[in-house]
């Protein structure tokens, strides 16, 4: 089954409506998809409320679990804890933080503040992940993303190597911004192996880590 916990719709910078993206996910064999549009305080209420409606609609008629979530993106690092808490209060089942990718000028300290927060679930594309950050992520049960998105994926090798040393829990997500970005067949597995993960580590993502995320989201 395909489970993807980081995607975007036209409610932020994606191209598809929420229900449209979910429908394409169904067609590609997805079992779970999280819609995690970019938010800050300017749009957090609207985004979560809107995503919840289409997620509920999809689950009523289609064989998929659609999870309303958010990605806290380029917000002040010190605001992450309170913003993640507010996201969960408003109904976000998954909170992703936009990590310190090398292709955007994310505020230094974002990775660290994300993995300190008890309300954050996933640190996405963390760039040059530091060992101390990875160790804290493992300690705080924060999932670290291996990304298939162009640009963000350039440091997957670093993330895999450092994360392995620290014992982090990995996920492989699409960060889809259009339906063509969604996974198909065994692409997730190939992305994981291309990052330097071992077959056993990729298997652990599918056999264990995905289930933990789903349980944490309340499914």
Secondary structure, DSSP 8 states (H G I E B T S, - for coil): -EEE--B--TTTT-SS-HHHHHHHHHHTTEEEEEEEEEE-TTTHHHHHHHHHHHHHHHHHHSS-EEEEEEEE-S--GGGHHHHHHHHHHHT-SEEEEE---TTS---TTHHHHHHH-TT--EEE--SS--HHHHHHHHHHT-EEEEE-STTGGGGHHHHHHHHHHHT-EEEEE--BSSGGGS--TTHHHHHHHHTT--HHHHHHIIIIIHHHHHHHTT-
